[in-house]
């Protein structure tokens, strides 16, 4: 039975002062503790048209992510399911979703995890306000020239207003895609307080690569500068490296740290603990017990989780530095990293064999932390589904405005052999290429992934599909339905109805606390629990 919202908020208050009692009412700690956080103010406020980021995490009592669990996600706006899926599965207990709300109103994000005798459920409730007085914004980027493979190149960029002034407190989604095989090799989420954002990246392969940057409003409280998301793309032509083998370079660069550091090098006594985990991952259910191994066609998503033990919640507003080192030296490095939801996730796909080490640091006030995580890229396995894979997509022709319809992916090899235990990251874009919905799905044995979505508006849209292997199969390229088809699929939703709008939120905004105005850590944590509605309930079957 679903626990009423008012009762959930009361339980959140109890969780601050009586965590042991709250555990009995909210969570079955033997199965995990399910939390939802967001890059939003404490009351869940967001703006029509902005990209809202939600993070869900399944943790044990020590804040360690539980691995290998299915996740069911449902996002409801004004009583209509905007997005839903039962095809979520994460090897590291960490998942996220990016979504744009098309109209003003109230929304709920619900995440459920099936367990032995029922399911754990968490909800996040908030509201969407109209976007009044939006700024005209663009991305001002400084692109590197003369880029060679395996040598870090620097990318610097800012979201600026019509006068060319940097808009403070903005986020950027960064993607690097190899054009030859349309393979996504890097994804990062960067942030600025008041200066330019930047990162260093060493392309592993020669040839043309597309760098895509999407800028959007971060933490849209009432004082934020609001603008419609903006996008810029640049093709980088990567030439041959000017040096030789990894062994030659190893004599001139610092070697990666061997093994994973299980303890933080932390300063400041706030009761914070940190953990690094990755998808895909090899290890025990409770903790990573051995060096994770990925294949040369895998995408490894590493997550740095900051958890507060006294209040059993994730820590908001943390600054970060991250560096990935591989067999050839630095692969990625950035200090333009800040998280409002307590989880920093970065993705890298690497085909050079050998060890790769993520080094993360976190900082908030006088608290600092450093931790590393090493994984190994091994030669490809040879399973049944080796070779080119095809993606059949059905249901896009039925998509319509303000009514959920089903879409299904089927990933398979020649002869319709299912590509088992693979994953699909997908993005729905409008005609201008702006993201409206982003999520990652997983299949077990059937090779199928399904979701339901209600479209924002009619007109041309794009469904961008990025499948990838998690076990190192030698899959040199993914196609659409045949050898002549790509993986960016156009579709045009119908418009038989319109989204219902909450007229009250158009007339006047809800009055609520602004999280930036609450300096006390205890009150900050309390508001985080209330606003984020990270309330885990338990449904029994």
C-alpha positions as CSV (number, residue, x, y, z in Angstrom):
1,X,0.0,0.0,0.0
2,X,1.3,3.5,-0.9
3,X,2.1,5.7,2.1
4,X,0.4,9.1,1.9
5,X,2.6,12.1,1.2
6,X,1.9,13.8,4.6
7,X,2.9,10.6,6.4
8,X,6.1,10.4,4.3
9,X,7.1,13.9,5.2
10,X,6.4,13.1,8.9
11,X,8.7,10.1,8.6
12,X,11.3,12.3,7.0
13,X,11.2,14.6,10.1
14,X,11.6,11.5,12.4
15,X,14.6,10.3,10.3
16,X,16.6,13.4,11.3
17,X,16.2,12.9,15.0
18,X,15.5,9.2,15.3
19,X,17.3,7.4,12.5
20,X,17.0,4.0,14.0
21,X,13.2,4.2,14.4
22,X,12.9,5.7,10.9
23,X,14.8,2.7,9.5
24,X,12.1,0.3,10.9
25,X,9.3,2.4,9.3
26,X,10.9,3.4,6.0
27,X,13.4,0.7,4.9
28,X,14.2,-2.9,5.0
29,X,17.9,-2.4,5.6
30,X,18.6,-6.1,4.6
31,X,17.4,-5.3,1.1
32,X,18.7,-1.7,0.9
33,X,17.7,2.0,1.3
34,X,16.4,3.7,-1.8
35,X,16.9,7.4,-2.2
36,X,16.0,10.0,-4.9
37,X,17.8,13.3,-5.2
38,X,17.8,16.1,-7.8
39,X,19.7,19.1,-9.0
40,X,16.8,21.2,-7.8
41,X,15.9,23.4,-4.8
42,X,14.6,21.8,-1.7
43,X,10.9,22.2,-2.7
44,X,11.4,20.5,-6.0
45,X,10.9,23.7,-8.0
46,X,11.8,23.6,-11.7
47,X,11.0,25.6,-14.8
48,X,9.1,24.7,-18.0
49,X,11.6,23.8,-20.7
50,X,14.6,23.3,-18.4
51,X,16.5,20.0,-18.2
52,X,15.9,18.5,-14.8
53,X,18.3,15.9,-13.5
54,X,17.1,13.2,-11.0
55,X,19.5,10.7,-9.3
56,X,18.3,7.4,-7.7
57,X,20.6,5.3,-5.5
58,X,20.1,2.0,-3.7
59,X,22.4,1.9,-0.6
60,X,23.1,-0.3,2.4
61,X,23.2,1.2,6.0
62,X,26.8,2.4,5.5
63,X,26.0,4.2,2.3
64,X,27.6,1.6,0.1
65,X,25.7,1.1,-3.2
66,X,23.9,-2.3,-3.6
67,X,24.7,-3.8,-7.0
68,X,22.7,-5.8,-9.6
69,X,19.2,-4.5,-9.0
70,X,16.3,-3.7,-11.4
71,X,14.8,-0.3,-11.2
72,X,11.2,0.7,-12.3
73,X,10.8,4.4,-13.0
74,X,7.6,6.5,-13.5
75,X,7.5,10.3,-14.0
76,X,4.0,11.8,-13.7
77,X,3.1,15.4,-14.6
78,X,-0.4,16.7,-13.9
79,X,-1.8,13.2,-13.6
80,X,-0.3,11.9,-16.9
81,X,2.7,9.6,-17.1
82,X,5.3,11.6,-18.9
83,X,7.8,8.7,-18.9
84,X,7.8,5.1,-17.4
85,X,9.9,2.0,-17.8
86,X,10.5,-1.4,-16.1
87,X,13.7,-1.9,-18.1
88,X,16.0,-0.2,-15.7
89,X,18.9,-2.2,-14.2
90,X,22.2,-1.0,-12.8
91,X,25.3,-3.0,-11.8
92,X,26.4,-0.3,-9.4
93,X,23.1,0.6,-7.7
94,X,23.2,4.1,-9.2
95,X,21.0,5.5,-11.9
96,X,19.8,8.8,-13.2
97,X,17.3,10.4,-15.6
98,X,17.2,13.8,-17.4
99,X,13.8,15.1,-18.4
100,X,12.1,18.3,-19.5
101,X,8.6,19.2,-18.2
102,X,6.5,20.8,-21.0
103,X,3.9,22.7,-18.9
104,X,3.4,24.1,-15.4
105,X,2.0,21.8,-12.8
106,X,2.9,19.3,-10.2
107,X,5.1,16.2,-10.8
108,X,6.1,13.0,-9.1
109,X,9.1,10.8,-9.8
110,X,8.7,7.3,-8.4
111,X,11.4,4.6,-8.4
112,X,10.7,1.1,-7.3
113,X,13.2,-1.8,-6.8
114,X,11.8,-5.4,-6.7
115,X,13.0,-7.3,-3.7
116,X,12.4,-10.7,-2.2
117,X,8.8,-10.2,-1.0
118,X,7.7,-7.0,-2.6
119,X,9.5,-3.8,-3.6
120,X,11.2,-0.8,-2.2
121,X,9.7,2.5,-3.4
122,X,10.9,6.1,-3.2
123,X,9.2,9.2,-4.5
124,X,10.2,12.8,-5.3
125,X,7.6,15.4,-5.5
126,X,7.9,18.9,-6.9
127,X,6.3,21.5,-9.1
128,X,7.0,23.2,-12.5
129,X,6.5,27.0,-12.9
130,X,6.2,29.0,-16.2
131,X,9.5,30.5,-17.5
132,X,9.1,34.2,-17.2
133,X,11.8,36.6,-18.5
134,X,14.1,34.0,-20.0
135,X,17.5,35.2,-21.1
136,X,18.8,34.8,-24.6
137,X,21.8,32.4,-24.2
138,X,24.5,30.9,-26.4
139,X,27.5,28.7,-25.8
140,X,30.9,30.5,-26.2
141,X,33.5,27.7,-26.8
142,X,37.2,27.7,-27.5
143,X,38.0,24.7,-29.5
144,X,41.5,23.1,-29.6
145,X,43.4,22.9,-32.9
146,X,46.0,20.4,-34.1
147,X,44.6,17.6,-32.0
148,X,46.5,14.3,-32.1
149,X,45.4,10.9,-30.6
150,X,46.4,10.0,-27.0
151,X,47.4,13.6,-26.3
152,X,45.1,15.6,-24.0
153,X,43.4,18.6,-25.7
154,X,41.8,21.4,-23.7
155,X,38.1,22.4,-24.2
156,X,36.9,25.6,-22.7
157,X,33.3,26.9,-22.9
158,X,30.7,29.1,-21.2
159,X,27.0,29.8,-21.4
160,X,26.7,33.5,-22.0
161,X,23.9,36.0,-22.3
162,X,23.2,38.4,-25.2
163,X,26.0,40.7,-24.0
164,X,28.5,37.9,-23.9
165,X,28.6,37.8,-20.1
166,X,28.9,34.4,-18.4
167,X,25.6,33.2,-16.9
168,X,26.6,31.9,-13.4
169,X,25.5,28.6,-12.0
170,X,25.0,26.8,-15.2
171,X,25.4,23.1,-16.1
172,X,26.7,21.5,-19.2
173,X,26.2,18.0,-20.6
174,X,29.3,17.0,-22.7
175,X,29.4,14.1,-25.1
176,X,32.2,13.0,-27.5
177,X,31.2,10.7,-30.3
178,X,33.4,8.9,-32.8
179,X,31.9,9.6,-36.2
180,X,33.2,6.6,-38.1
181,X,31.2,4.1,-36.1
182,X,28.9,6.5,-34.3
183,X,30.2,5.3,-30.9
184,X,29.8,7.4,-27.8
185,X,33.2,7.5,-26.1
186,X,32.8,10.2,-23.4
187,X,30.0,11.7,-21.4
188,X,30.4,14.2,-18.6
189,X,28.3,16.7,-16.6
190,X,30.2,19.9,-15.8
191,X,29.2,23.0,-13.8
192,X,30.3,26.6,-13.3
193,X,29.8,29.0,-10.4
194,X,30.9,32.1,-12.2
195,X,33.8,31.3,-14.6
196,X,34.4,29.3,-17.7
197,X,34.1,25.5,-17.7
198,X,36.8,23.3,-19.1
199,X,38.1,19.7,-19.4
200,X,41.1,17.9,-20.9
201,X,40.5,14.9,-23.1
202,X,42.8,12.6,-25.0
203,X,41.1,11.0,-28.0
204,X,42.0,7.3,-28.3
205,X,41.4,6.9,-32.0
206,X,42.3,9.0,-35.1
207,X,39.6,10.4,-37.4
208,X,36.7,12.7,-37.0
209,X,34.9,13.1,-33.6
210,X,31.9,15.2,-32.7
211,X,32.0,17.1,-29.5
212,X,28.5,18.1,-28.3
213,X,27.8,20.5,-25.4
214,X,24.3,21.2,-24.0
215,X,24.1,24.1,-21.6
216,X,21.1,24.6,-19.2
217,X,20.0,26.3,-16.0
218,X,21.4,24.6,-12.9
219,X,19.4,24.6,-9.6
220,X,16.5,26.7,-10.8
221,X,15.5,28.5,-7.6
222,X,13.8,31.9,-7.7
223,X,17.1,33.8,-8.0
224,X,18.5,31.7,-10.9
225,X,19.0,33.2,-14.4
226,X,16.7,31.1,-16.5
227,X,17.3,30.4,-20.2
228,X,16.2,27.7,-22.7
229,X,18.8,24.9,-23.1
230,X,21.4,25.7,-25.7
231,X,23.6,23.3,-27.7
232,X,26.8,23.6,-29.8
233,X,28.6,20.9,-31.8
234,X,32.1,20.8,-33.2
235,X,33.8,18.2,-35.4
236,X,37.4,17.6,-34.3
237,X,39.7,15.9,-36.7
238,X,42.2,13.8,-34.7
239,X,45.5,13.0,-36.3
240,X,48.0,10.2,-35.5
241,X,49.8,10.3,-32.2
242,X,53.4,11.6,-32.3
243,X,54.8,9.0,-29.9
244,X,55.0,5.3,-29.8
245,X,53.8,2.5,-27.6
246,X,52.2,2.6,-24.1
247,X,55.5,1.1,-22.8
248,X,57.5,4.0,-24.3
249,X,55.1,6.6,-22.8
250,X,55.0,4.8,-19.4
251,X,58.7,5.7,-18.9
252,X,57.7,9.4,-19.1
253,X,54.4,9.5,-17.1
254,X,53.1,8.5,-13.7
255,X,51.7,5.0,-13.7
256,X,48.1,4.5,-12.6
257,X,47.4,3.6,-9.0
258,X,47.1,-0.2,-8.7
259,X,44.0,-1.5,-6.9
260,X,41.0,0.4,-5.6
261,X,41.2,2.6,-2.5
262,X,38.5,1.5,-0.1
263,X,39.1,4.2,2.4
264,X,38.8,8.0,1.9
265,X,41.6,10.4,2.6
266,X,39.1,12.8,4.2
267,X,39.4,15.9,6.3
268,X,36.7,17.7,8.3
269,X,34.3,15.9,10.6
270,X,30.9,16.1,9.0
271,X,30.0,12.4,9.1
272,X,30.4,12.1,5.3
273,X,31.5,8.9,3.7
274,X,32.3,8.4,0.0
275,X,32.2,5.4,-2.3
276,X,33.2,4.8,-5.9
277,X,31.4,2.3,-7.9
278,X,30.9,1.5,-11.6
279,X,28.6,0.1,-14.2
280,X,29.5,-2.6,-15.3
281,X,31.3,-3.9,-12.3
282,X,32.5,-7.3,-10.9
283,X,32.4,-7.9,-7.2
284,X,30.2,-9.0,-4.3
285,X,26.7,-7.7,-3.7
286,X,27.8,-5.5,-0.8
287,X,31.1,-4.1,-2.0
288,X,33.5,-4.1,-4.9
289,X,35.8,-7.0,-4.0
290,X,38.0,-7.2,-7.0
291,X,39.3,-5.1,-9.9
292,X,36.4,-4.5,-12.3
293,X,37.0,-5.7,-15.9
294,X,35.4,-4.2,-19.0
295,X,35.8,-5.0,-22.7
296,X,37.1,-2.7,-25.4
297,X,33.5,-2.0,-26.6
298,X,32.1,-1.3,-23.1
299,X,31.0,2.0,-21.6
300,X,32.2,2.3,-18.0
301,X,30.2,4.7,-15.8
302,X,32.0,5.6,-12.6
303,X,30.1,7.2,-9.8
304,X,31.5,9.0,-6.8
305,X,28.8,9.0,-4.1
306,X,28.9,11.3,-1.1
307,X,26.7,10.1,1.8
308,X,25.9,11.6,5.2
309,X,25.6,8.9,7.9
310,X,23.8,10.9,10.6
311,X,20.8,11.8,8.4
312,X,21.0,8.9,6.0
313,X,21.0,11.0,2.9
314,X,23.2,12.1,0.0
315,X,25.2,15.3,0.4
316,X,24.2,18.2,-1.8
317,X,26.3,21.1,-3.1
318,X,29.8,19.5,-3.4
319,X,32.7,20.5,-5.5
320,X,34.8,17.9,-7.3
321,X,37.9,17.3,-9.4
322,X,38.2,14.1,-11.5
323,X,41.0,12.6,-13.5
324,X,41.1,9.4,-15.6
325,X,44.5,7.9,-16.3
326,X,45.0,5.0,-18.8
327,X,47.9,3.1,-20.5
328,X,48.8,6.2,-22.5
329,X,48.6,8.7,-19.6
330,X,45.8,11.2,-18.9
331,X,42.5,10.4,-20.7
332,X,40.2,13.0,-19.0
333,X,40.6,15.7,-16.4
334,X,38.4,18.5,-15.1
335,X,37.8,20.7,-12.1
336,X,34.6,22.2,-13.5
337,X,32.5,19.7,-11.5
338,X,29.8,20.4,-8.9
339,X,26.9,18.2,-7.8
340,X,23.6,19.2,-6.2
341,X,22.5,15.6,-5.6
342,X,25.5,13.9,-4.0
343,X,26.5,11.8,-7.0
344,X,29.1,12.6,-9.7
345,X,28.9,10.2,-12.7
346,X,31.3,10.2,-15.6
347,X,31.4,7.8,-18.6
348,X,34.4,6.7,-20.6
349,X,34.6,4.0,-23.3
350,X,38.2,2.9,-23.9
351,X,39.7,0.4,-26.4
352,X,43.3,0.4,-25.4
353,X,44.0,-2.6,-23.3
354,X,45.3,-2.2,-19.8
355,X,44.5,-0.4,-16.5
356,X,42.5,2.8,-16.1
357,X,42.2,4.7,-12.9
358,X,39.7,7.3,-11.9
359,X,40.9,9.7,-9.2
360,X,38.1,11.7,-7.6
361,X,38.1,14.4,-4.9
362,X,35.3,16.1,-3.1
363,X,35.0,19.3,-1.2
364,X,32.4,21.2,0.8
365,X,33.5,23.9,3.3
366,X,36.3,22.5,5.4
367,X,35.5,18.9,4.3
368,X,37.7,17.3,1.7
369,X,38.1,13.8,0.4
370,X,40.1,11.9,-2.2
371,X,39.6,8.4,-3.6
372,X,40.6,6.3,-6.6
373,X,39.1,3.5,-8.5
374,X,40.9,1.2,-11.0
375,X,39.3,-1.0,-13.7
376,X,40.9,-3.1,-16.4
377,X,40.1,-3.2,-20.1
378,X,40.7,-6.8,-21.3
379,X,40.6,-8.5,-24.7
380,X,37.2,-9.2,-26.1
381,X,35.3,-12.3,-25.3
382,X,33.7,-14.5,-28.0
383,X,30.1,-15.1,-27.0
384,X,27.3,-16.2,-29.3
385,X,26.3,-12.6,-30.1
386,X,29.7,-11.5,-31.3
387,X,29.8,-9.4,-34.5
388,X,27.6,-6.6,-35.8
389,X,24.4,-5.9,-33.9
390,X,21.1,-4.5,-35.2
391,X,18.5,-2.4,-33.4
392,X,14.8,-2.7,-34.3
393,X,12.7,0.1,-32.9
394,X,8.9,-0.2,-32.8
395,X,6.2,2.1,-31.5
396,X,7.6,5.6,-32.5
397,X,4.9,6.0,-35.1
398,X,2.3,5.8,-32.3
399,X,3.8,8.5,-30.1
400,X,1.5,11.4,-29.4
401,X,1.2,14.5,-27.2
402,X,0.1,14.2,-23.6
403,X,-0.7,10.5,-23.8
404,X,1.8,7.7,-23.0
405,X,2.6,5.2,-25.7
406,X,5.0,2.3,-25.8
407,X,8.4,2.1,-27.6
408,X,10.5,-1.1,-27.7
409,X,14.1,-1.7,-28.7
410,X,15.2,-5.2,-29.9
411,X,19.0,-5.6,-30.1
412,X,20.1,-8.7,-32.0
413,X,22.7,-10.2,-34.2
414,X,22.2,-11.9,-37.6
415,X,19.3,-14.3,-37.5
416,X,17.5,-12.4,-34.7
417,X,19.8,-13.8,-32.0
418,X,19.1,-11.6,-28.9
419,X,22.0,-9.6,-27.7
420,X,21.6,-10.7,-24.1
421,X,22.7,-8.5,-21.1
422,X,23.4,-5.4,-23.1
423,X,22.4,-1.8,-22.5
424,X,20.8,1.0,-24.4
425,X,21.3,4.7,-23.5
426,X,18.7,6.8,-25.4
427,X,17.8,10.4,-25.9
428,X,14.7,12.0,-27.3
429,X,15.5,15.3,-29.0
430,X,13.3,18.0,-30.5
431,X,13.8,19.3,-34.0
432,X,16.7,21.6,-32.9
433,X,18.5,18.7,-31.2
434,X,17.7,19.8,-27.7
435,X,17.3,16.8,-25.2
436,X,13.8,16.2,-23.8
437,X,14.4,12.9,-22.2
438,X,17.6,10.8,-21.4
439,X,17.8,7.4,-19.7
440,X,19.7,4.1,-19.8
441,X,17.9,0.8,-20.1
442,X,19.1,-2.9,-19.7
443,X,18.0,-6.2,-21.1
444,X,18.6,-9.6,-19.5
445,X,18.0,-12.5,-21.9
446,X,15.4,-11.3,-24.4
447,X,17.4,-8.5,-26.0
448,X,14.4,-6.2,-25.6
449,X,14.0,-2.8,-23.9
450,X,10.7,-1.0,-23.5
451,X,9.5,2.4,-22.2
452,X,6.4,4.5,-22.4
453,X,6.5,8.2,-23.1
454,X,4.1,11.1,-23.7
455,X,5.4,13.7,-26.1
456,X,5.6,17.5,-25.4
457,X,4.5,18.8,-28.8
458,X,3.9,17.7,-32.3
459,X,6.5,18.2,-35.0
460,X,9.7,16.5,-35.9
461,X,11.7,14.7,-33.2
462,X,14.8,12.5,-33.1
463,X,15.3,9.3,-31.0
464,X,19.1,8.8,-30.6
465,X,20.0,5.3,-29.6
466,X,23.4,4.3,-28.1
467,X,23.6,0.6,-27.4
468,X,26.7,-0.9,-25.9
469,X,28.1,-4.1,-24.5
470,X,28.8,-4.7,-20.9
471,X,30.8,-7.9,-21.2
472,X,33.4,-7.1,-23.8
473,X,31.9,-8.7,-26.9
474,X,33.8,-7.9,-30.1
475,X,31.0,-5.7,-31.6
476,X,32.8,-3.4,-34.0
477,X,29.6,-1.5,-35.0
478,X,25.9,-1.2,-34.2
479,X,23.4,-0.5,-37.0
480,X,19.8,0.4,-37.1
481,X,17.4,-2.2,-38.5
482,X,19.8,-3.1,-41.4
483,X,23.3,-2.3,-42.7
484,X,22.1,0.9,-44.3
485,X,20.4,2.4,-41.3
486,X,21.7,4.7,-38.6
487,X,20.8,5.0,-35.0
488,X,19.3,8.5,-35.0
489,X,15.7,7.9,-35.8
490,X,13.3,10.6,-36.9
491,X,9.6,10.5,-35.9
492,X,6.7,13.0,-35.7
493,X,4.2,12.7,-32.8
494,X,0.5,13.3,-33.4
495,X,-1.4,15.9,-31.3
496,X,-4.8,14.5,-30.5
497,X,-4.9,16.3,-27.1
498,X,-3.0,18.9,-25.1
499,X,-1.2,18.8,-21.8
500,X,-3.4,19.9,-18.9
501,X,-1.9,23.0,-17.2
502,X,-2.0,23.9,-13.5
503,X,-3.5,27.4,-13.8
504,X,-2.6,28.2,-10.1
505,X,1.1,27.8,-10.9
506,X,0.7,30.2,-13.8
507,X,-0.9,32.8,-11.7
508,X,1.3,32.6,-8.6
509,X,4.3,30.5,-7.5
510,X,4.2,28.4,-4.4
511,X,5.9,30.1,-1.4
512,X,8.6,28.0,0.0
513,X,12.1,28.1,1.5
514,X,15.0,28.7,-0.7
515,X,17.8,26.2,0.0
516,X,20.5,28.8,-0.6
517,X,19.2,30.9,2.3
518,X,19.5,28.1,4.9
519,X,23.0,28.1,6.3
520,X,22.6,25.7,9.2
521,X,23.8,22.1,8.2
522,X,21.0,20.5,10.3
523,X,18.3,22.6,8.7
524,X,19.9,22.1,5.3
525,X,19.7,18.3,5.8
526,X,16.1,18.5,7.0
527,X,15.0,20.5,4.0
528,X,16.9,18.2,1.7
529,X,14.9,15.3,3.1
530,X,11.6,17.1,2.9
531,X,12.1,18.7,-0.5
532,X,13.7,15.8,-2.2
533,X,11.1,13.4,-0.7
534,X,13.7,10.6,-0.5
535,X,11.2,8.5,1.3
536,X,11.6,4.8,0.9
537,X,8.5,2.8,1.5
538,X,8.0,-0.9,1.2
539,X,5.3,-2.7,-0.8
540,X,4.8,-6.4,0.0
541,X,3.3,-8.9,-2.4
